Amino acid sequence: MASTLLPPPSPTTLQQRNSVRESDDEDADTASQLSISLSSPSRSQRNSTASSDPRQSFASQSSSSVSNRESGNFVVLTPEESGTSSVAKAVEETIATPSLPPPVVASIPQPDFRPVTYPPTPPSRDDAVSISSFASTSSRKARPESLLITPTNDPLVLGVALVDFNHLVGPRIEYSAGDIFEDEEVAKILPFLALPDGAHLSVEDYSYFHLVKPGLNPTTIFGISCNQQIPASELLVKGPDVTRSTVQKAVVVLASKPVFGPMRDKLRVVTTALFHQRDFRDSSILDDFGASLERSLRTQLTESGLYMGTSLRELVHTFRQRTLTLVKALMLQKRIMFFGYPVEKLCTFQYSLVSLLPGLLQTLDDCGSPPLATRAPTLSRPTSLKTSDHKSMMAFMGLPLDIFGKDALFQPYLPLQQLDMIKGTPSWLCGCTNSIITHQSEIDLLVHTDTGTLEFRDPALERSAGLTAADRKWMDDILTDVNENWHEGDTTQTTGMQQFKGSDDYLRTKFEEYISAALSSVKYKDFVNKGENGGVMITGGTGGHPNSVEDFNPLWVSEFRKTNAYEVWERITDPLLFDIVEPRYDILIASAIQYSLVGFMQASLYRETVSGG
């Protein structure tokens, strides 16, 4: 059959076909307000992505240029027709105000490639608004625009407990408040999760772990414990079970959401106060703790609250280029074991890794047990797209990926008593402090947190998750941004006025761009292959390169197609997804230049402020 040459989908045709502009100036003003109606099944019932994002100020400048679809079912809507919320309108109005005079922007050389569809360019805004937007999400102030869920009457704090280490019988629950502890399975395993192996080596440490809430609708419970110890000689009252020189206990909180950061700080205060009493017969402080923590957490159900317990800067600084290898291995749903001490570092590294996958931290309800898979059936292909709305873009991209859905497990701390959970489970991310667990044959990748090294037990994974030359170049730039602002005294914060570049927010944004471009390349490769199989060749033009997957590692793409996460993602995403997010690696390079300009503008603003200008 003779091949027919067709140009690739052009990301500019739709704008010419479906939109009538009165002037070029109007184009610039309305580009961030476009909504697109997609020809798709019924509206998705997705309820798992964050309702907003600290990068939403960037998203409002997403390009409005989208390709002319073969079906011709795209419709550009005005803000009124698309039901733009008051918050979105406020954001769009703010964006319309330029923050720097045109001569300054015009004096910056422009890169020699076509404009990027996504990620969007940094908007021109009021300087005060810009600085606040780039602030780190480690801020303890709850930001209304980042609220994750609508307040409900369901409790966030499910229970509080005190676990004691008895030298004769091992760890045991000494005190508990909450119906959750009436479940036999929870009560049996909780002591071993709260007092990890090697806990006696630290004066204070924290353990993060997951349980499954029993009942007709099982879901994941998120637990955190703070363990401390005190010399037995300092106790005011010694019980008959105190037979050694040290008393070790842990205060535990079980919650329905993984807001570990806000819980950790308050948990430490209460645990310290309890030990300062030197009399563990008085548990009144724990009686009041649950109620006060419930009230506090209801004001912290934000993206900032979730990210407060993570440190991407420390993760990248420790694992360097291997950070991207970990992300790729996680997306392949392999069996990954973190090993090291202290336990808190072990757990936070895993949560930091999870937070690099867009929206995944907000969708962990199924992660506590392999049989849990309630989220995937609720997902469907979105029926509309608003490019200025980050939530809409996430849904269109099929994010977050269903990494911890069917036959998958995430247990930040895995004790020996739960070793059977990983046997026969094809996908998991776990952490341990006991070297016995590291000898299990089920492990594909062993991650040493003390040295920041990776030990591949599966040679095939080492090849499929390996970095390409483009990957290494991209990670080199990331490392430079992190290390330029690295401060050993406070690894979570950037130094100087360039608060965004190199920050946790910046790293999340960069990895979201990488993952989006990689997923778009997968779709574009499918499109090209389908055309070739039908005797149609896609060549030239301004679309993505048919070999763009080479930059992301073809072996990795091939293995990703075999995962449950890919199966769900393929079902809920548009075949021409690459019309919106370009399947090209050079968009990541373009993004780096854009963020450099952001840093330049922030530094300029700072100098003007200091000089009194």
N, C-alpha and C positions, 0 to 999 in steps of 0.2 A: 504494500500500500504506500502511495506517495505521501510523504510527510508534509503537513501544512504548517507554515510558520506563523505564529501568532505572537503579538507583543504581550508581555506580562501585564497583570493588572496595574493600572496607573493610579497612584494615590491622589490624583488631582481631578479626575474626570467628574466625580460626583459633585464636587463644588460647582463645576461649570454647568452641570446638567440640571440640578435640582434647586439651585439657589440664585436668586436675582439680587444683585447688589446695585445700589445707587451710586456708590463712589468707592474708591480704594480705601478711603478713611473709614467708611462703614465696615468694610471687610475686617480691618484690624480691630474694630471695637466689638464685633460680634463673633469673632472666631472662637472665643472661649466659651460661648454660650450655646453651641450646637448640640442638638440631641438627634439621635438616629434611631429610626424604627427598623427592627430586623425582622425578616421573614423567618419565624421560628415557631416551635411548639408553644404551649401555654407558658405563662410567666413562671420563671423559676421561683421555688420556695426557699431559695438560699437564705439562711439566717445565720450563716457562720462566719461571714467576713466582718471586719470592723466597719462601723458606720462612718468613720472618718479616719484621717491619717495626718500626722504632722507634716507630710509632704503635700497636703491637699492644696496648699498655696501654689505649688508647682503645677499640679494637675490642671488648674484652671487655665493654664496656657497651652494645653494639649492642642496640637494642630487640628484644625477642622477639616483638613483635606483627607478625604477617604476615597477609595476607589469606586469606580462605576461597576457595580455587581452585574453579573450576567442576567440575573433574575430581575433586576431593576426595582427591587423592593425596598431600597433605602429611601427614607423620607427625612429631610431636614426639618426640624421643628423649632419654633421660636421658644424662648423661655416660658411664655405663657402657655403654649400648647403642650409643652413637655412637663408642665407641672413643677417648674423650678421652685424649690423651697426658699423660704425667706433667708435661711442661712447661706444657701448657694448664691442668692442674689446679692447678699451683703458682701460675700467674698468677691463676686465679680465686679461689684461697684468699687471695692477697694483696689482691685487690680487696675482699674482704669486710670488711677492716679499715678503718674510717673514719679519715680523717686530721685532720678538723677537727670541733669540737663542733657539734652541730645548731644552736644559736642563731646561730652566725656565718653558716651557709648560709641559714638561714631569714630573716635580716635583709636578704638581697639580693633586690631586686624581681625577680619572674619575668616574662618576656616574655608578651605576650598572644596566644599562638598555640599550637596543638596540639603535643605533643612530637614531636621529630624522629626519624624512623626511622633515618636515616643522614645525616651522620656521628654516631656515638654521643656521648653526653655524657661529659665527663671524669670518670673514676671517683674515688671516695673511696678513698684509699690511705694507706699509711704515708708520712710526709713524705719520708723519705730515699729511698724507692723512687721517689716522684714526681719529685724533683729529678733523680735519675739518668736517669729516662726522658726528661726534657725536654732533656738535654744534647745539644749539637750532634753530628751524625754525622761531623763532621770529626775527632772523637777518633781517635787513632791506636791505641787499645787495641781489639783484636778482641773483639767481644761474642759469646759462644757462641750466644746466642739468635738472632743474625742471620746465622748461617752459611748460605751460599747453596747450596753443593753438598756432597755426600758426598766426602771425600777419595778420589782415584783414583791409579792408578799412571801415568796419562798426564801427561807433562811440562807444566808451565805456561809455562816459559821455553823457547821453541822455537829461539832463536838469539841470539847477540850479534855485532855487527859494528862495524867502524870505517870510516867513509866519509871520504875525503879529497877536497878540491877541487883539482884539477889545472888550472892556468891554460891549459893547451894542449888537453886533452881533456875538461875538465869534471869533474863529480863521479864518483868511482869507489870501489868497495869495496877497501879496503886490507888488511883483516883480517876474517875471519869464523869463527865456531864454531857448528856446527849443520847438520844435514842439510837444513834448509829452504833454504839458500843454493845447494844443488845444482840447484834448479829454475831454468831459464833465465829465465822470465818474472819471477820474484821478484828475481833478481840484476840484471836489466836495469833495472827501474823503481825499485828501492830507493834508489839514490843520489840521485835527484831528489826523492824523498819526504823523505829524511833531511836534505838541505841545501836548504831552500826558496829561492825567489827572494827576494832582499833580505836573506838571512841575514847578509851582511857588514855590515849596518847596526847590528847588535847585538853586544855583547861575548859575550852568552849568550842563547840562545833555545831553545825546544822545539817540536817538530813532532809532531802526532798524526795517524796515518794507518791505513788498512786495506788489507790484501792478502787474497788468496784462497789457502788452503792447497791444494796440488795433491793429486791422488789420486782414489780411487774415491768417497770421501765428502768432497767439497770443503766447506770452511767458512771463516769469516772469521778472519783473523789480525789482531791488534791491535798496532800498532807505535808506538813513541815514540823520538824521538831528542833528544839534547842536543848542540847545536853551540856551540863556543867558538872563539876565535882567539887567536893569540899572535904578537908581532912576530918576524920571521925572525931578527933580530939576537940574540934571547935563546936561540935553540936551541943546544944543546951540539954537535950534529952536524947539518949541512945536507946533504940529499940533492941530487942533480943536478936534481931536478924543482922545487926551491925557487927560483923565479925572481923572486918579488915580495917586497914588504916584509912581508907578512902571511901566516901559515899558518892555514888554517881546516879544521877537522875536526869530525866528529860521531860520537858513540857511540850505537849503535842497539840496542834490545831488541825482539824479537818475542815476543809472548805469545799464549796461547790465550784469555785473558780480559782485559777492558778495565779492569784495576786500575791505571790510570795514576797515581793519587795516590801509592800506595806505591812504584811503580817510579820515579817522577820524582825523589823525594828521594835514593834510592840511586844513581840514574843521575847525578845532579849531582855527588855525592861522588866517584864513580869517574872521571868526565870531568875534573873539576878536578884530581884526583890524577895522572891521565895527562898533563895539560898541564904540571903542576908538575915532572914528570920532565925536561922539555925535550929528551927523546930518544924519538922515536916508534918506534925500532927495538925497544924493550923493551915487549912486549905482555903480559907475564906477569900484570899486574893485570886484564886482560880475561879471561885464562884462568880465573882464580878467580872472577870476577864472576858468571858464569852459574850456577854451582853454589850460591853463597851466596844469590843472589837467588831461586833456586828454593825453597830452604828457608824463606826469609823470607815469600814470597808465599803459601805454603801456610797460614800463620797469619792471612792477611789476606783470605781469600776470603769476605768479609762484605759486607753492605750498606754498612757504614761504609767499607770499603775501596774499593768502587766509587764512592761519593759523594765520597771524599776529593779527587778531582781536579776537582770542580765547585764553583761559587760562585753559588748562586741569588740571593743578596742583591745581588751585584754586577750580575748580569743584570737584575734588576728595577730596581735603582737607575739603571742605564744606559738601559734601554729604556722604563721607566715603564709607562704603560698599553699601549704597543705590545707588551709582553711577551705579553699575552693574544692579541693579533693574530697573533703568531708561532706560538703554540700552535695557534690555529685553522687557520692556513695549513698547519702541519705535519700536522694531522689530516686535512686535505683532500688530502694527498699531492701537494702542488704542487712546482714546481721552484724551490728556494730556494738562493740563493748568498750566503754571508757574505763580505764583503770588508774587509780592513783589516790592520793591523800593530800590534804584533808577532804572530808566528804563534801563540804559546802562547795569547794572549788570543783570537785568532780561533777556535782549536780548542776552548778551554774554554767559550766562549760557546755553541758548538753542542752540546757535551756537556751543558751545564747545561740548555739548552732540551729536549734529549731526556729528561733526568731528570725533567722536569715531567710527562711522561706516565707514569702509574703502571706500574711494572714494565718499561718499555721498555728501560731501561739494562741489564737482566739478560737481554734476549732479542735480542741483536744478531748472532747467528750467521749470519744471512742478509744482513746489510747490506753486505757487501764487494763484491757484484757483482749486477747486475739479474737474471741467470738463477737465482740462489740463491733457493729457496722451499721449504725442507724443513720448516719449522715448521708451517705452516698445515694440511697433511694430517694431522698428529698430533693436532689439536685436535678436541674434540667437546663436546657439552653436558654439564655436570656432572650427576651423579645425586643429589647431596645437598648440603646447605648448612648450615654451622655459623656462625651470625652472630657468634659471639665469636672466630672464627678469621679473621684478615685474609687469609690465603692462600685460604681457602674463599670469602670474599666477592669477592676478585679474580677467581677462576675463574667465579663466578656472574655477575659483571658483564661477562665476556668480556674481561678485561684481563690482560695488556697487549694493546693493539690491534696488529694485524699491519702496522705502518707501513712497515717496511723488508723486506717479503716480496717477492711477485711483482712484477717489473718496477720495482724500487725500489733506490736506492743511497744510501749514507751515506759520504762521504769528507771528513773534517774538513779535510784539506789536499789540494787538487787541483792538481797541476802541469800545465804546458802539455802535457807528454807524455801525459797521460791525458784530454785534452780530448774525445777521441772517445767516452769512456764516457758522457758526458751527452747526446750527440747521439742522438736516437731513444729515449731513456729517459724515460718519462712522469712519473716521480716521483723526486726526489732532494734531498738536503741536502748541500751542499758548501761548502768555504771556499777562498779564493784570496787571494794577495797581488799577483798580476800583473794590471794594469788591462786587459790584452788580453782576458783571460777575461771580464771584466765586460761586454764589448761583444757577447757572444754572444746571438743572438736567442732561444735556448731558455729564457732566464731569465724566470720569472714574478715573482719578488720578489728584489730586491737589498737586502741588509742591510749598512749601513755601521757597522762596529763602533767606528770612531773617534768618530762623532757620535751614535750611537744612533738613527739615522733609517732609515726604510724607503722604498725606491723601488719602486713597483709598476709592473712592465712590462705586466702584464695588468690592465686596468681592471675586468674581471669579478671578479678575485680581491680587489681592493680593496673591492668591495661585499660579496662573500660572506664575507670574513674581517673585515669591519668590526664595530665594537663597538656594541651597543645601549646605551640609557640605563642599563639594569640592569647591563650589563657594566662601564660606566665607573664606576658607583657602587661596584661590587664591587672594582674595581682601585684606586679612590681609597682605600678602606679598607686594602687590601694595602700600598699605597705609604706610607700613614701609619704602619703597623706597622713597616715596614722603616726608614723615615727617622728614626723616633723613637729607634732604637737604632743609628743609623749612626755608624761611627767610621772616618774616612778612613785612619787608620794601619793598621787591620786590617779589611778589608771583609768578611771571612768570619765574624766573630764579632759577637754581640750584646753590648751593654754592660749593666752592672747585673745585678741578680738575676733579672730577668724573661728568663731565657735562652731560653725556648721561643718566645714571641711575637715574630715578626719574624725568626726564625732560618731556616736552610735546611730543617730538619725541618718547621717551621711552614708554609713556603711549599709544600713538597711535599704536605703534608696538605691545604692549602686548594685547590690545583689538582686534587688527586684528588677532592675533594668536588665541585668545579665540573664536572669531566669526567663524574663518575658521575651527577650531576643532569641534565646535558645528554643523556647516553645514555639515561637513564630517560625523559626527555621525548620522545625520538625513538620509543621503544617505546609510550609512552602515546598519542602522536599516531597511530601505526599502529592501535592498539586502537580509538580513537575513530572513525577513518576507516572501519575495517572494520565497526564497528557501524552507522554511518550508511549505508554501502553496502548493508547488510542490512535497513535500515529500523528500526534500533534506535538511539535517541539516549541518550547517556550524559550526564546532567546532575546538577548539585548534589552533595550528599553531602560526604564528607570526603576524597575522593581528590584526585589531581592535577587541575590546571586543564587543560581540553582545548586551550587556547591558550598553554600554558607554553612552547612552542617560540618564541613571539614574543620572549621575553626573551633567547633565545640566538641570534636572527637566523634567520628562516625560510630565507633564501637560503643560509646556511651549512649548515643541516640538509639542504636540498635537494641541495647539492653533495656533502655527506658521503655521501649515499646512493649516489652514483655511483662511489665509490672501491673499490678492492680490499679495503681494510681493513674497510669496512662490510660487504662481501659475506661475509668470514670471520666478522666479529662477529655478523651476523644469523644465521648458520648455527649458532653455538655458544651462543647465549643464549636464554633463555626468553622467549616472547612477553609474559608477564605479569611481566617483570623489575621493573616499577614497583611491584609489591606490596611489595618489600623496600626499594628505594631510591626515595624520593619524587620524582616528576617536577615539582618546584616550585622556583622560584628562591629563595623565601623561606627554604628550609632553609639556604642559604648565609648569609643574614643571621642566622639563629638560631645557626649555628656561630660566627659572629664574636662574638656575645654570650657563648657558652660559653667561648671562648678568653680573653675579657676576664676572666671569672671565674677562670680558671686563673691568669692573670697576677696578679690580686688576691690569690689564696691564696698564691702564691709570694712576693709582696712582703710579705705579712703574716708568713709564716714567717721571712723574712729579718730583718724588724724585731725579731721576738721573739728570734731567735738573737743578733743584735747587742746587744740590751738585756739579754741574759742570762736571758730568760724561759724 
